[in-house]
Amino acid sequence: MGLINQTQQAYYEGSDFGGYQFITLKDIVNNFMISYVGEDKIISKIKRNNVSFFAQRALQELSYDTFRSEKSQEIDVPPTLTVMLPQDYVNYVKFTWLDSSGVEHTIYPAIKSSNPDAILQDSNYNYTFDSDGNLVKANLSETWTKYKDQNTNTDVVNDFYLEDNRSFQTLNGQRYGSDPQHMNSNGSFYIDPIKSKIHFSGSLVDKTITLKYISDSLGTDAEMKVHKLAEEAMYKCIAYYILSTRSNTPEYLVMRMKKEKFAAVRNAKLRLSNIKLEELTQTMRGKSKQIKH
């Protein structure tokens, strides 16, 4: 268990601030072996390395929807308009660019563009091959070349934003039904999952970009941690994964652990949502003038 084993002076003069709210995956496995494994326990016998495997699987699954293991990187877009995906990237949350006031503006995905392999052809449109008989490919595709040369949408005025700093002026009603990704001046991006690259439109060159993405929380022993508000959900997930993969487990026991897992994960989501009454009231006041204090 994560008991306090240092003095207050050692804590404030140290570097591991806020670490008490987390429990390591190693401690999760230790606690599970004590609480769930034994002759008179729900799991009679299992090897520790098997528990460690299912603990990592539980950490992965809970990181996507429950823990929301969100990370962020702040980078400058180079002239190539291409940035590599982070090493532990699983899925993106939001991309934004930073203005001079420190305000983040959302960058929307370009769903109608891509970066395909450009096959070189001769004057008769026949494929060309190298000395090894492989297709010859161009460094840049025509699709990507045209996309990156798009500095800004000519149909959008400089001060028009889809979401931030709205300024419609004389354009009221004239953009109804337009595609949102083309009706803002915040630029756009698309992700090439095969080449692990993020491509940005030309208007974002030299701008500071914030990449917010989801990781699966896996890493070194020191990096794999679980928030204590979701500790019980980890135990239930591990137990369910173990019992559901054993052929001799009674079906009623599997269903019981499935229900307990569902309830524990739901409680973890509610706890980690961190909803405060004052913040919720403030948000609702901004949405409706009918709500009074």
DOVEX-941239 format. One record per residue (C-alpha): residue in one letter; x, y, z; residue number from 0. Coordinates in pm, 1 decimal. Layout:
<pts>
@r:a	x:X	y:Y	z:Z	k:NUM
...
</pts>
This chain:
<pts>
@r:m	x:0.0	y:0.0	z:0.0	k:0
@r:g	x:112.2	y:356.6	z:-64.8	k:1
@r:l	x:173.0	y:464.2	z:294.6	k:2
@r:i	x:354.4	y:788.7	z:370.6	k:3
@r:n	x:709.0	y:683.3	z:457.4	k:4
@r:q	x:892.2	y:1016.8	z:452.2	k:5
@r:t	x:891.9	y:1331.4	z:658.5	k:6
@r:q	x:730.7	y:1652.8	z:539.3	k:7
@r:q	x:1074.7	y:1812.7	z:509.2	k:8
@r:a	x:1198.6	y:1530.2	z:287.5	k:9
@r:y	x:890.1	y:1567.6	z:68.1	k:10
@r:y	x:912.8	y:1943.9	z:16.0	k:11
@r:e	x:1288.5	y:1934.6	z:-37.5	k:12
@r:g	x:1261.6	y:1641.7	z:-276.4	k:13
@r:s	x:1138.1	y:1615.3	z:-635.9	k:14
@r:d	x:857.1	y:1356.9	z:-632.4	k:15
@r:f	x:572.9	y:1601.4	z:-574.6	k:16
@r:g	x:218.4	y:1466.9	z:-588.7	k:17
@r:g	x:332.5	y:1108.0	z:-613.7	k:18
@r:y	x:110.9	y:995.8	z:-323.6	k:19
@r:q	x:-199.4	y:1009.7	z:-544.1	k:20
@r:f	x:-60.1	y:725.3	z:-757.6	k:21
@r:i	x:23.5	y:362.2	z:-696.0	k:22
@r:t	x:278.2	y:176.0	z:-906.0	k:23
@r:l	x:184.6	y:-121.4	z:-1119.9	k:24
@r:k	x:429.6	y:-329.8	z:-917.8	k:25
@r:d	x:232.8	y:-254.7	z:-599.4	k:26
@r:i	x:-91.4	y:-332.7	z:-784.1	k:27
@r:v	x:41.8	y:-679.8	z:-869.7	k:28
@r:n	x:167.1	y:-735.2	z:-513.3	k:29
@r:n	x:-166.8	y:-634.8	z:-362.9	k:30
@r:f	x:-356.2	y:-852.4	z:-610.2	k:31
@r:m	x:-146.7	y:-1158.1	z:-524.3	k:32
@r:i	x:-226.4	y:-1106.3	z:-155.4	k:33
@r:s	x:-598.6	y:-1031.4	z:-191.2	k:34
@r:y	x:-711.7	y:-1252.9	z:-479.7	k:35
@r:v	x:-471.2	y:-1549.5	z:-505.8	k:36
@r:g	x:-470.7	y:-1844.0	z:-264.6	k:37
@r:e	x:-638.7	y:-2173.1	z:-180.9	k:38
@r:d	x:-936.7	y:-2000.8	z:-21.1	k:39
@r:k	x:-939.1	y:-1704.6	z:-263.0	k:40
@r:i	x:-1122.7	y:-1644.9	z:-590.0	k:41
@r:i	x:-811.1	y:-1751.5	z:-785.6	k:42
@r:s	x:-649.0	y:-2062.2	z:-637.7	k:43
@r:k	x:-316.8	y:-2047.6	z:-819.0	k:44
@r:i	x:-143.6	y:-1832.1	z:-1079.8	k:45
@r:k	x:209.6	y:-1728.3	z:-1164.0	k:46
@r:r	x:315.2	y:-1375.1	z:-1083.4	k:47
@r:n	x:429.9	y:-1301.5	z:-1440.3	k:48
@r:n	x:81.0	y:-1391.9	z:-1565.2	k:49
@r:v	x:-72.7	y:-1144.4	z:-1321.6	k:50
@r:s	x:176.8	y:-883.6	z:-1439.0	k:51
@r:f	x:69.9	y:-941.4	z:-1801.3	k:52
@r:f	x:-300.2	y:-898.2	z:-1724.6	k:53
@r:a	x:-220.7	y:-593.5	z:-1510.6	k:54
@r:q	x:-52.5	y:-428.5	z:-1808.7	k:55
@r:r	x:-349.3	y:-517.2	z:-2029.9	k:56
@r:a	x:-585.2	y:-362.6	z:-1774.3	k:57
@r:l	x:-367.9	y:-51.2	z:-1760.2	k:58
@r:q	x:-380.7	y:-22.6	z:-2138.4	k:59
@r:e	x:-756.7	y:-62.8	z:-2164.9	k:60
@r:l	x:-835.0	y:175.2	z:-1879.3	k:61
@r:s	x:-595.6	y:436.3	z:-2017.5	k:62
@r:y	x:-807.7	y:485.3	z:-2329.3	k:63
@r:d	x:-1145.7	y:568.6	z:-2175.1	k:64
@r:t	x:-1114.5	y:583.0	z:-1796.0	k:65
@r:f	x:-774.2	y:722.7	z:-1702.9	k:66
@r:r	x:-756.2	y:929.7	z:-2019.9	k:67
@r:s	x:-377.4	y:910.5	z:-2011.5	k:68
@r:e	x:-344.7	y:1238.4	z:-2197.8	k:69
@r:k	x:-6.6	y:1384.9	z:-2283.1	k:70
@r:s	x:94.8	y:1697.2	z:-2472.6	k:71
@r:q	x:389.7	y:1831.6	z:-2668.0	k:72
@r:e	x:459.4	y:2189.2	z:-2774.1	k:73
@r:i	x:658.6	y:2218.0	z:-3096.0	k:74
@r:d	x:720.5	y:2461.0	z:-3380.5	k:75
@r:v	x:606.7	y:2359.5	z:-3727.2	k:76
@r:p	x:913.4	y:2336.3	z:-3956.2	k:77
@r:p	x:923.3	y:2453.2	z:-4321.0	k:78
@r:t	x:862.1	y:2092.4	z:-4426.9	k:79
@r:l	x:521.5	y:2114.4	z:-4251.7	k:80
@r:t	x:577.2	y:1758.7	z:-4127.7	k:81
@r:v	x:618.8	y:1637.8	z:-3769.2	k:82
@r:m	x:677.4	y:1283.9	z:-3642.9	k:83
@r:l	x:418.1	y:1124.2	z:-3416.6	k:84
@r:p	x:523.2	y:1097.0	z:-3049.7	k:85
@r:q	x:686.7	y:769.4	z:-2951.7	k:86
@r:d	x:401.5	y:661.6	z:-2720.5	k:87
@r:y	x:121.0	y:797.8	z:-2941.5	k:88
@r:v	x:-203.0	y:595.7	z:-2961.3	k:89
@r:n	x:-462.7	y:851.6	z:-3071.2	k:90
@r:y	x:-491.4	y:1229.3	z:-3083.1	k:91
@r:v	x:-716.2	y:1439.8	z:-2860.9	k:92
@r:k	x:-672.7	y:1786.1	z:-3008.0	k:93
@r:f	x:-421.7	y:1993.2	z:-3204.0	k:94
@r:t	x:-398.2	y:2368.3	z:-3144.4	k:95
@r:w	x:-177.5	y:2659.0	z:-3246.7	k:96
@r:l	x:-72.2	y:2930.4	z:-3004.4	k:97
@r:d	x:-121.9	y:3301.2	z:-3074.8	k:98
@r:s	x:73.4	y:3594.6	z:-2926.0	k:99
@r:s	x:-170.9	y:3618.2	z:-2633.7	k:100
@r:g	x:-120.8	y:3257.6	z:-2529.5	k:101
@r:v	x:-465.8	y:3154.0	z:-2656.4	k:102
@r:e	x:-496.0	y:2811.7	z:-2818.5	k:103
@r:h	x:-686.8	y:2785.3	z:-3146.7	k:104
@r:t	x:-816.7	y:2446.1	z:-3253.1	k:105
@r:i	x:-676.2	y:2293.7	z:-3572.1	k:106
@r:y	x:-923.5	y:2070.4	z:-3752.0	k:107
@r:p	x:-837.6	y:1753.7	z:-3946.8	k:108
@r:a	x:-835.9	y:1760.4	z:-4325.0	k:109
@r:i	x:-1049.6	y:1456.5	z:-4393.6	k:110
@r:k	x:-1036.1	y:1504.6	z:-4771.1	k:111
@r:s	x:-658.6	y:1490.0	z:-4814.5	k:112
@r:s	x:-382.4	y:1231.7	z:-4778.2	k:113
@r:n	x:-22.5	y:1153.5	z:-4870.1	k:114
@r:p	x:-27.7	y:849.3	z:-5103.1	k:115
@r:d	x:279.1	y:685.2	z:-5255.2	k:116
@r:a	x:347.3	y:860.2	z:-5586.5	k:117
@r:i	x:448.7	y:605.6	z:-5851.0	k:118
@r:l	x:679.3	y:742.8	z:-6121.9	k:119
@r:q	x:559.5	y:681.9	z:-6477.1	k:120
@r:d	x:719.2	y:733.9	z:-6815.7	k:121
@r:s	x:581.6	y:942.0	z:-7101.7	k:122
@r:n	x:350.3	y:655.4	z:-7196.9	k:123
@r:y	x:213.6	y:630.4	z:-6840.2	k:124
@r:n	x:388.4	y:298.6	z:-6780.6	k:125
@r:y	x:528.5	y:223.9	z:-6433.6	k:126
@r:t	x:903.1	y:260.9	z:-6390.4	k:127
@r:f	x:1118.6	y:12.0	z:-6199.3	k:128
@r:d	x:1464.5	y:20.9	z:-6043.7	k:129
@r:s	x:1743.1	y:-230.4	z:-6104.3	k:130
@r:d	x:1592.7	y:-466.8	z:-5844.8	k:131
@r:g	x:1253.2	y:-470.1	z:-6014.7	k:132
@r:n	x:1081.8	y:-251.5	z:-5753.1	k:133
@r:l	x:850.9	y:36.1	z:-5836.2	k:134
@r:v	x:1015.8	y:378.4	z:-5834.7	k:135
@r:k	x:837.4	y:626.7	z:-5609.6	k:136
@r:a	x:862.4	y:1003.9	z:-5596.1	k:137
@r:n	x:972.7	y:1175.5	z:-5276.5	k:138
@r:l	x:654.0	y:1382.9	z:-5259.7	k:139
@r:s	x:308.4	y:1304.9	z:-5386.1	k:140
@r:e	x:112.0	y:1557.2	z:-5590.4	k:141
@r:t	x:-160.8	y:1546.7	z:-5325.2	k:142
@r:w	x:80.4	y:1645.5	z:-5048.4	k:143
@r:t	x:251.8	y:1910.5	z:-5263.2	k:144
@r:k	x:-76.4	y:2087.9	z:-5333.6	k:145
@r:y	x:-191.0	y:2050.5	z:-4973.5	k:146
@r:k	x:119.2	y:2206.4	z:-4817.8	k:147
@r:d	x:119.3	y:2493.4	z:-5071.3	k:148
@r:q	x:-224.9	y:2592.5	z:-4948.3	k:149
@r:n	x:-134.4	y:2888.5	z:-4724.0	k:150
@r:t	x:-492.0	y:2976.2	z:-4636.8	k:151
@r:n	x:-837.4	y:2938.2	z:-4777.6	k:152
@r:t	x:-909.0	y:3221.8	z:-5020.1	k:153
@r:d	x:-1277.1	y:3208.3	z:-4930.3	k:154
@r:v	x:-1210.3	y:3293.5	z:-4565.6	k:155
@r:v	x:-1140.8	y:3643.7	z:-4440.5	k:156
@r:n	x:-842.6	y:3687.6	z:-4208.5	k:157
@r:d	x:-1044.8	y:3747.3	z:-3895.4	k:158
@r:f	x:-1296.5	y:3465.6	z:-3946.5	k:159
@r:y	x:-1271.7	y:3168.6	z:-3712.3	k:160
@r:l	x:-1505.4	y:2876.9	z:-3688.9	k:161
@r:e	x:-1480.8	y:2849.2	z:-3313.7	k:162
@r:d	x:-1247.4	y:3114.0	z:-3173.1	k:163
@r:n	x:-1278.4	y:3491.6	z:-3201.5	k:164
@r:r	x:-1589.9	y:3475.5	z:-3418.3	k:165
@r:s	x:-1623.5	y:3768.5	z:-3650.3	k:166
@r:f	x:-1883.3	y:3719.9	z:-3923.0	k:167
@r:q	x:-1933.1	y:4089.3	z:-4009.1	k:168
@r:t	x:-2091.6	y:4108.0	z:-4358.6	k:169
@r:l	x:-2083.2	y:3729.9	z:-4405.0	k:170
@r:n	x:-2392.4	y:3655.7	z:-4198.2	k:171
@r:g	x:-2577.6	y:3358.3	z:-4346.9	k:172
@r:q	x:-2348.5	y:3327.0	z:-4648.5	k:173
@r:r	x:-2159.7	y:3020.3	z:-4524.4	k:174
@r:y	x:-2451.6	y:2800.5	z:-4425.7	k:175
@r:g	x:-2390.8	y:2437.3	z:-4521.0	k:176
@r:s	x:-2018.2	y:2484.0	z:-4591.6	k:177
@r:d	x:-1764.4	y:2224.9	z:-4483.1	k:178
@r:p	x:-1622.7	y:2341.5	z:-4144.7	k:179
@r:q	x:-1268.5	y:2225.4	z:-4221.8	k:180
@r:h	x:-1254.7	y:2472.8	z:-4512.0	k:181
@r:m	x:-1432.3	y:2760.5	z:-4339.4	k:182
@r:n	x:-1177.2	y:2861.8	z:-4077.1	k:183
@r:s	x:-836.0	y:3025.5	z:-4084.1	k:184
@r:n	x:-679.3	y:2806.7	z:-3816.3	k:185
@r:g	x:-521.8	y:2571.1	z:-4068.4	k:186
@r:s	x:-564.4	y:2196.6	z:-4086.8	k:187
@r:f	x:-373.6	y:1871.4	z:-4044.9	k:188
@r:y	x:-390.3	y:1506.9	z:-4134.4	k:189
@r:i	x:-211.0	y:1207.4	z:-3987.8	k:190
@r:d	x:-31.0	y:947.5	z:-4196.4	k:191
@r:p	x:-43.4	y:638.8	z:-3968.1	k:192
@r:i	x:172.8	y:426.5	z:-4199.1	k:193
@r:k	x:463.1	y:672.2	z:-4208.4	k:194
@r:s	x:390.8	y:797.7	z:-3853.4	k:195
@r:k	x:384.9	y:1161.6	z:-3958.2	k:196
@r:i	x:158.5	y:1460.8	z:-3901.0	k:197
@r:h	x:113.9	y:1692.4	z:-4200.3	k:198
@r:f	x:9.7	y:2055.5	z:-4150.0	k:199
@r:s	x:-125.6	y:2305.5	z:-4400.4	k:200
@r:g	x:99.2	y:2587.5	z:-4521.2	k:201
@r:s	x:-60.8	y:2854.7	z:-4299.9	k:202
@r:l	x:85.2	y:2688.2	z:-3989.9	k:203
@r:v	x:452.4	y:2710.3	z:-4082.0	k:204
@r:d	x:670.9	y:2847.3	z:-3797.1	k:205
@r:k	x:372.5	y:2853.3	z:-3560.3	k:206
@r:t	x:383.4	y:2693.0	z:-3216.6	k:207
@r:i	x:166.1	y:2382.8	z:-3210.4	k:208
@r:t	x:37.2	y:2187.6	z:-2912.1	k:209
@r:l	x:-17.4	y:1816.4	z:-2972.0	k:210
@r:k	x:-255.1	y:1659.9	z:-2720.6	k:211
@r:y	x:-272.0	y:1284.2	z:-2750.7	k:212
@r:i	x:-356.0	y:963.2	z:-2565.6	k:213
@r:s	x:-94.9	y:711.3	z:-2455.9	k:214
@r:d	x:-147.3	y:360.4	z:-2320.7	k:215
@r:s	x:47.0	y:435.1	z:-1997.2	k:216
@r:l	x:298.8	y:155.4	z:-2058.7	k:217
@r:g	x:666.1	y:221.7	z:-1999.7	k:218
@r:t	x:928.5	y:154.2	z:-1735.4	k:219
@r:d	x:834.6	y:29.6	z:-1387.6	k:220
@r:a	x:859.3	y:385.4	z:-1255.1	k:221
@r:e	x:636.0	y:521.1	z:-1534.4	k:222
@r:m	x:353.7	y:267.6	z:-1502.4	k:223
@r:k	x:132.0	y:419.0	z:-1234.2	k:224
@r:v	x:-238.0	y:409.5	z:-1150.5	k:225
@r:h	x:-438.0	y:681.9	z:-981.1	k:226
@r:k	x:-563.3	y:562.0	z:-643.0	k:227
@r:l	x:-918.2	y:658.3	z:-737.0	k:228
@r:a	x:-903.8	y:380.0	z:-997.3	k:229
@r:e	x:-711.2	y:122.0	z:-794.4	k:230
@r:e	x:-1015.7	y:-97.5	z:-730.6	k:231
@r:a	x:-1102.5	y:-93.8	z:-1101.3	k:232
@r:m	x:-757.6	y:-234.5	z:-1177.8	k:233
@r:y	x:-807.2	y:-527.4	z:-939.6	k:234
@r:k	x:-1147.8	y:-611.8	z:-1084.5	k:235
@r:c	x:-1019.7	y:-591.5	z:-1441.2	k:236
@r:i	x:-724.0	y:-819.6	z:-1366.2	k:237
@r:a	x:-946.4	y:-1074.1	z:-1193.8	k:238
@r:y	x:-1196.4	y:-1074.0	z:-1479.6	k:239
@r:y	x:-926.3	y:-1109.8	z:-1746.5	k:240
@r:i	x:-772.0	y:-1406.6	z:-1562.8	k:241
@r:l	x:-1096.1	y:-1592.9	z:-1492.5	k:242
@r:s	x:-1244.7	y:-1532.4	z:-1838.9	k:243
@r:t	x:-942.8	y:-1689.6	z:-2009.6	k:244
@r:r	x:-951.3	y:-2010.6	z:-1804.6	k:245
@r:s	x:-1148.3	y:-2296.4	z:-1953.1	k:246
@r:n	x:-1246.7	y:-2449.0	z:-1617.7	k:247
@r:t	x:-1390.9	y:-2132.4	z:-1464.5	k:248
@r:p	x:-1764.6	y:-2162.8	z:-1385.1	k:249
@r:e	x:-1972.8	y:-1932.9	z:-1602.8	k:250
@r:y	x:-2150.0	y:-1777.2	z:-1305.2	k:251
@r:l	x:-1814.7	y:-1669.3	z:-1162.7	k:252
@r:v	x:-1710.2	y:-1508.8	z:-1491.7	k:253
@r:m	x:-2040.2	y:-1318.8	z:-1510.8	k:254
@r:r	x:-2004.3	y:-1207.9	z:-1149.9	k:255
@r:m	x:-1656.3	y:-1067.1	z:-1211.0	k:256
@r:k	x:-1776.0	y:-901.8	z:-1530.7	k:257
@r:k	x:-2046.6	y:-716.5	z:-1337.2	k:258
@r:e	x:-1804.2	y:-619.4	z:-1061.9	k:259
@r:k	x:-1555.0	y:-498.6	z:-1322.9	k:260
@r:f	x:-1821.6	y:-287.3	z:-1494.2	k:261
@r:a	x:-1928.5	y:-129.2	z:-1163.4	k:262
@r:a	x:-1569.6	y:-58.7	z:-1055.1	k:263
@r:v	x:-1478.5	y:100.9	z:-1389.0	k:264
@r:r	x:-1792.7	y:314.7	z:-1378.4	k:265
@r:n	x:-1706.1	y:434.7	z:-1026.9	k:266
@r:a	x:-1351.8	y:513.0	z:-1138.4	k:267
@r:k	x:-1482.0	y:724.3	z:-1426.9	k:268
@r:l	x:-1707.8	y:919.3	z:-1191.4	k:269
@r:r	x:-1427.3	y:977.6	z:-943.9	k:270
@r:l	x:-1175.3	y:1081.9	z:-1207.0	k:271
@r:s	x:-1423.2	y:1311.7	z:-1383.2	k:272
@r:n	x:-1352.1	y:1557.4	z:-1100.5	k:273
@r:i	x:-1680.2	y:1743.2	z:-1143.5	k:274
@r:k	x:-1717.7	y:2033.5	z:-902.6	k:275
@r:l	x:-2054.8	y:2193.0	z:-828.9	k:276
@r:e	x:-1920.3	y:2547.5	z:-858.2	k:277
@r:e	x:-1756.4	y:2478.9	z:-1195.6	k:278
@r:l	x:-2068.9	y:2306.7	z:-1328.0	k:279
@r:t	x:-2285.1	y:2599.4	z:-1215.9	k:280
@r:q	x:-2052.2	y:2847.9	z:-1385.7	k:281
@r:t	x:-2066.0	y:2649.8	z:-1710.6	k:282
@r:m	x:-2444.3	y:2626.8	z:-1704.4	k:283
@r:r	x:-2477.1	y:2999.6	z:-1641.5	k:284
@r:g	x:-2284.8	y:3064.3	z:-1958.9	k:285
@r:k	x:-2516.0	y:2833.9	z:-2157.1	k:286
@r:s	x:-2851.9	y:2963.3	z:-2038.6	k:287
@r:k	x:-2963.6	y:3297.9	z:-1908.4	k:288
@r:q	x:-3256.4	y:3128.6	z:-1731.3	k:289
@r:i	x:-3039.3	y:2972.1	z:-1460.6	k:290
@r:k	x:-3014.3	y:3191.8	z:-1152.0	k:291
@r:h	x:-2810.7	y:3146.1	z:-837.0	k:292
</pts>
